[in-house]
Amino acid sequence: MTETHLFATSGNGPVECRIALARLLQILARDAAARGLVFEATSPGALDAHGPRSAVVTLSGTGAEKMASEYQGTIKFVFKSPVRPGHGRQNWFVGVQPLDMAAIEADQATIDIADLRFETLKAGGPGGQHQNTTDSAVRATHIPSGVTVVCREERSQHRNKALAIRRLQGILDMLAERRIERSKEELFRANKTLERGNAVKTFKT
């Protein structure tokens, strides 16, 4: 199954940018469903009512790369602040960058297996296409951080579990900024500052 990944971030923006990111994830989920794609979103840390500071998005299925390309860049949201009613600003920004998961997956996982929770899933395509009767897909959650990944690429549950562990390790390393040079330094720069102009999409919500 074709699979592609995105890194979405509110950067150092105020809480309204986190609200915008949460809304973007909802938009992506709806768009993916309309296109018959599988959508997964992973956010580090405990979430509050406003939304995450960043998220790793996975799109699976035919057309995943096309959809991902349509959202890459700066996304502008236009809405009045729900947390600061008297605030004059109405434009809030989210950055979306492509993420090469193979480049950031850890060569050797050092993650504590005791911190992980595993669930098995049916490994089928979007909308039930080519549904597998075996529970070969694996959802792995790193309990301390709340980061969750779903791996369905391999036919073997054992291989998907091993892939999930490596992928979790890679994401945790990336989000902790311990492997900046090895895992796309530009993603971390994007996490600090967002280009305010030339928005690829604008949503009025």
Contacts in CASP RR format, 6 or more apart in sequence:
PFRMAT RR
TARGET T0000
AUTHOR 0000-0000-0000
METHOD contacts of the structure
MODEL  1
MTETHLFATSGNGPVECRIALARLLQILARDAAARGLVFEATSPGALDAH
GPRSAVVTLSGTGAEKMASEYQGTIKFVFKSPVRPGHGRQNWFVGVQPLD
MAAIEADQATIDIADLRFETLKAGGPGGQHQNTTDSAVRATHIPSGVTVV
CREERSQHRNKALAIRRLQGILDMLAERRIERSKEELFRANKTLERGNAV
KTFKT
1 38 0 8 1.000
1 60 0 8 1.000
1 61 0 8 1.000
1 124 0 8 1.000
1 125 0 8 1.000
1 152 0 8 1.000
1 153 0 8 1.000
2 60 0 8 1.000
2 61 0 8 1.000
2 62 0 8 1.000
2 63 0 8 1.000
2 64 0 8 1.000
2 65 0 8 1.000
3 58 0 8 1.000
3 59 0 8 1.000
3 60 0 8 1.000
3 61 0 8 1.000
3 64 0 8 1.000
3 153 0 8 1.000
4 58 0 8 1.000
4 59 0 8 1.000
4 64 0 8 1.000
4 65 0 8 1.000
4 68 0 8 1.000
4 98 0 8 1.000
5 56 0 8 1.000
5 57 0 8 1.000
5 58 0 8 1.000
5 59 0 8 1.000
5 68 0 8 1.000
5 98 0 8 1.000
5 99 0 8 1.000
5 100 0 8 1.000
5 101 0 8 1.000
6 56 0 8 1.000
6 57 0 8 1.000
6 59 0 8 1.000
6 68 0 8 1.000
6 71 0 8 1.000
6 72 0 8 1.000
6 96 0 8 1.000
6 97 0 8 1.000
6 98 0 8 1.000
6 99 0 8 1.000
7 54 0 8 1.000
7 55 0 8 1.000
7 56 0 8 1.000
7 57 0 8 1.000
7 96 0 8 1.000
7 97 0 8 1.000
7 98 0 8 1.000
7 99 0 8 1.000
7 187 0 8 1.000
7 190 0 8 1.000
7 191 0 8 1.000
8 21 0 8 1.000
8 24 0 8 1.000
8 25 0 8 1.000
8 54 0 8 1.000
8 55 0 8 1.000
8 56 0 8 1.000
8 57 0 8 1.000
8 94 0 8 1.000
8 95 0 8 1.000
8 96 0 8 1.000
9 21 0 8 1.000
9 53 0 8 1.000
9 54 0 8 1.000
9 55 0 8 1.000
9 94 0 8 1.000
9 95 0 8 1.000
9 96 0 8 1.000
9 97 0 8 1.000
9 190 0 8 1.000
9 191 0 8 1.000
9 194 0 8 1.000
10 17 0 8 1.000
10 18 0 8 1.000
10 20 0 8 1.000
10 21 0 8 1.000
10 52 0 8 1.000
10 53 0 8 1.000
10 54 0 8 1.000
10 94 0 8 1.000
10 95 0 8 1.000
11 17 0 8 1.000
11 53 0 8 1.000
11 54 0 8 1.000
11 95 0 8 1.000
11 190 0 8 1.000
11 191 0 8 1.000
11 192 0 8 1.000
11 193 0 8 1.000
11 194 0 8 1.000
12 192 0 8 1.000
12 193 0 8 1.000
13 93 0 8 1.000
13 194 0 8 1.000
14 92 0 8 1.000
15 50 0 8 1.000
15 83 0 8 1.000
16 79 0 8 1.000
16 81 0 8 1.000
16 83 0 8 1.000
16 84 0 8 1.000
16 89 0 8 1.000
16 92 0 8 1.000
17 92 0 8 1.000
17 93 0 8 1.000
17 94 0 8 1.000
18 50 0 8 1.000
18 51 0 8 1.000
18 52 0 8 1.000
18 53 0 8 1.000
19 50 0 8 1.000
19 51 0 8 1.000
19 82 0 8 1.000
19 83 0 8 1.000
19 92 0 8 1.000
20 75 0 8 1.000
20 77 0 8 1.000
20 79 0 8 1.000
20 92 0 8 1.000
20 93 0 8 1.000
20 94 0 8 1.000
21 51 0 8 1.000
21 52 0 8 1.000
21 53 0 8 1.000
21 54 0 8 1.000
21 55 0 8 1.000
21 94 0 8 1.000
22 50 0 8 1.000
22 51 0 8 1.000
22 52 0 8 1.000
23 77 0 8 1.000
23 203 0 8 1.000
23 205 0 8 1.000
24 71 0 8 1.000
24 75 0 8 1.000
24 77 0 8 1.000
24 94 0 8 1.000
24 96 0 8 1.000
24 203 0 8 1.000
25 41 0 8 1.000
25 52 0 8 1.000
25 55 0 8 1.000
25 57 0 8 1.000
27 203 0 8 1.000
28 39 0 8 1.000
28 41 0 8 1.000
28 57 0 8 1.000
28 59 0 8 1.000
28 71 0 8 1.000
29 39 0 8 1.000
29 41 0 8 1.000
31 67 0 8 1.000
32 38 0 8 1.000
32 39 0 8 1.000
32 59 0 8 1.000
32 67 0 8 1.000
33 39 0 8 1.000
35 63 0 8 1.000
35 67 0 8 1.000
36 61 0 8 1.000
36 126 0 8 1.000
36 127 0 8 1.000
37 59 0 8 1.000
37 60 0 8 1.000
37 61 0 8 1.000
37 63 0 8 1.000
37 64 0 8 1.000
37 67 0 8 1.000
37 126 0 8 1.000
38 58 0 8 1.000
38 59 0 8 1.000
38 60 0 8 1.000
38 61 0 8 1.000
38 125 0 8 1.000
38 126 0 8 1.000
39 57 0 8 1.000
39 58 0 8 1.000
39 59 0 8 1.000
40 57 0 8 1.000
40 58 0 8 1.000
40 60 0 8 1.000
40 148 0 8 1.000
40 149 0 8 1.000
40 150 0 8 1.000
41 55 0 8 1.000
41 56 0 8 1.000
41 57 0 8 1.000
41 58 0 8 1.000
42 55 0 8 1.000
42 56 0 8 1.000
42 57 0 8 1.000
42 58 0 8 1.000
42 147 0 8 1.000
42 148 0 8 1.000
42 149 0 8 1.000
42 171 0 8 1.000
43 51 0 8 1.000
43 52 0 8 1.000
43 53 0 8 1.000
43 54 0 8 1.000
43 55 0 8 1.000
43 56 0 8 1.000
43 146 0 8 1.000
43 147 0 8 1.000
44 52 0 8 1.000
44 53 0 8 1.000
44 54 0 8 1.000
44 145 0 8 1.000
44 146 0 8 1.000
44 147 0 8 1.000
44 171 0 8 1.000
44 172 0 8 1.000
44 175 0 8 1.000
45 52 0 8 1.000
45 145 0 8 1.000
45 146 0 8 1.000
45 147 0 8 1.000
46 146 0 8 1.000
50 83 0 8 1.000
54 175 0 8 1.000
54 191 0 8 1.000
56 99 0 8 1.000
56 171 0 8 1.000
58 149 0 8 1.000
58 150 0 8 1.000
59 67 0 8 1.000
59 68 0 8 1.000
60 125 0 8 1.000
60 126 0 8 1.000
60 152 0 8 1.000
61 125 0 8 1.000
61 126 0 8 1.000
68 98 0 8 1.000
70 200 0 8 1.000
70 201 0 8 1.000
71 96 0 8 1.000
71 200 0 8 1.000
71 201 0 8 1.000
72 96 0 8 1.000
72 97 0 8 1.000
72 98 0 8 1.000
72 200 0 8 1.000
73 95 0 8 1.000
73 96 0 8 1.000
73 97 0 8 1.000
73 195 0 8 1.000
73 199 0 8 1.000
73 200 0 8 1.000
74 93 0 8 1.000
74 94 0 8 1.000
74 95 0 8 1.000
74 96 0 8 1.000
74 194 0 8 1.000
74 195 0 8 1.000
74 196 0 8 1.000
74 197 0 8 1.000
74 198 0 8 1.000
74 199 0 8 1.000
74 200 0 8 1.000
75 93 0 8 1.000
75 94 0 8 1.000
75 95 0 8 1.000
75 96 0 8 1.000
75 199 0 8 1.000
75 200 0 8 1.000
75 201 0 8 1.000
75 202 0 8 1.000
75 203 0 8 1.000
76 91 0 8 1.000
76 92 0 8 1.000
76 93 0 8 1.000
76 197 0 8 1.000
76 199 0 8 1.000
76 201 0 8 1.000
76 202 0 8 1.000
76 203 0 8 1.000
77 91 0 8 1.000
77 92 0 8 1.000
77 93 0 8 1.000
77 94 0 8 1.000
77 202 0 8 1.000
77 203 0 8 1.000
77 204 0 8 1.000
77 205 0 8 1.000
78 90 0 8 1.000
78 91 0 8 1.000
78 92 0 8 1.000
78 202 0 8 1.000
78 203 0 8 1.000
78 204 0 8 1.000
78 205 0 8 1.000
79 90 0 8 1.000
79 92 0 8 1.000
79 204 0 8 1.000
79 205 0 8 1.000
80 87 0 8 1.000
80 88 0 8 1.000
80 90 0 8 1.000
81 87 0 8 1.000
81 88 0 8 1.000
81 89 0 8 1.000
81 90 0 8 1.000
93 194 0 8 1.000
93 196 0 8 1.000
93 199 0 8 1.000
94 194 0 8 1.000
95 190 0 8 1.000
95 194 0 8 1.000
96 200 0 8 1.000
97 186 0 8 1.000
97 187 0 8 1.000
97 190 0 8 1.000
99 184 0 8 1.000
99 187 0 8 1.000
100 184 0 8 1.000
101 167 0 8 1.000
103 182 0 8 1.000
103 183 0 8 1.000
103 184 0 8 1.000
104 170 0 8 1.000
104 171 0 8 1.000
104 173 0 8 1.000
104 174 0 8 1.000
104 179 0 8 1.000
104 182 0 8 1.000
104 183 0 8 1.000
104 184 0 8 1.000
105 163 0 8 1.000
105 166 0 8 1.000
105 167 0 8 1.000
105 169 0 8 1.000
105 170 0 8 1.000
106 166 0 8 1.000
106 169 0 8 1.000
106 170 0 8 1.000
106 173 0 8 1.000
109 165 0 8 1.000
109 166 0 8 1.000
109 168 0 8 1.000
109 169 0 8 1.000
110 169 0 8 1.000
111 142 0 8 1.000
111 165 0 8 1.000
111 168 0 8 1.000
111 169 0 8 1.000
111 172 0 8 1.000
113 165 0 8 1.000
115 142 0 8 1.000
115 143 0 8 1.000
115 144 0 8 1.000
116 140 0 8 1.000
116 141 0 8 1.000
116 142 0 8 1.000
116 143 0 8 1.000
116 165 0 8 1.000
116 168 0 8 1.000
117 140 0 8 1.000
117 141 0 8 1.000
117 143 0 8 1.000
118 138 0 8 1.000
118 139 0 8 1.000
118 140 0 8 1.000
118 141 0 8 1.000
118 161 0 8 1.000
118 164 0 8 1.000
119 138 0 8 1.000
119 139 0 8 1.000
119 140 0 8 1.000
119 141 0 8 1.000
120 135 0 8 1.000
120 136 0 8 1.000
120 137 0 8 1.000
120 138 0 8 1.000
120 139 0 8 1.000
120 157 0 8 1.000
121 135 0 8 1.000
121 137 0 8 1.000
121 138 0 8 1.000
121 139 0 8 1.000
121 150 0 8 1.000
121 152 0 8 1.000
122 131 0 8 1.000
122 132 0 8 1.000
122 133 0 8 1.000
122 134 0 8 1.000
122 135 0 8 1.000
122 137 0 8 1.000
123 132 0 8 1.000
123 134 0 8 1.000
123 135 0 8 1.000
123 136 0 8 1.000
123 137 0 8 1.000
123 152 0 8 1.000
123 155 0 8 1.000
123 160 0 8 1.000
124 130 0 8 1.000
124 131 0 8 1.000
124 132 0 8 1.000
124 137 0 8 1.000
124 152 0 8 1.000
125 131 0 8 1.000
132 155 0 8 1.000
134 157 0 8 1.000
135 157 0 8 1.000
136 152 0 8 1.000
136 154 0 8 1.000
136 155 0 8 1.000
136 156 0 8 1.000
136 157 0 8 1.000
136 160 0 8 1.000
137 150 0 8 1.000
137 151 0 8 1.000
137 152 0 8 1.000
137 157 0 8 1.000
137 160 0 8 1.000
138 150 0 8 1.000
138 151 0 8 1.000
138 152 0 8 1.000
138 157 0 8 1.000
138 160 0 8 1.000
138 161 0 8 1.000
138 163 0 8 1.000
138 164 0 8 1.000
139 148 0 8 1.000
139 149 0 8 1.000
139 150 0 8 1.000
139 164 0 8 1.000
140 148 0 8 1.000
140 149 0 8 1.000
140 150 0 8 1.000
140 151 0 8 1.000
140 161 0 8 1.000
140 164 0 8 1.000
140 165 0 8 1.000
140 167 0 8 1.000
140 168 0 8 1.000
141 147 0 8 1.000
141 148 0 8 1.000
142 148 0 8 1.000
142 168 0 8 1.000
142 172 0 8 1.000
145 172 0 8 1.000
145 175 0 8 1.000
147 168 0 8 1.000
147 171 0 8 1.000
147 172 0 8 1.000
147 175 0 8 1.000
149 164 0 8 1.000
149 167 0 8 1.000
149 168 0 8 1.000
149 171 0 8 1.000
150 164 0 8 1.000
151 160 0 8 1.000
151 161 0 8 1.000
151 163 0 8 1.000
151 164 0 8 1.000
151 167 0 8 1.000
152 160 0 8 1.000
153 160 0 8 1.000
153 163 0 8 1.000
154 160 0 8 1.000
154 163 0 8 1.000
170 179 0 8 1.000
170 183 0 8 1.000
173 179 0 8 1.000
173 183 0 8 1.000
174 183 0 8 1.000
174 184 0 8 1.000
174 187 0 8 1.000
177 188 0 8 1.000
180 188 0 8 1.000
END
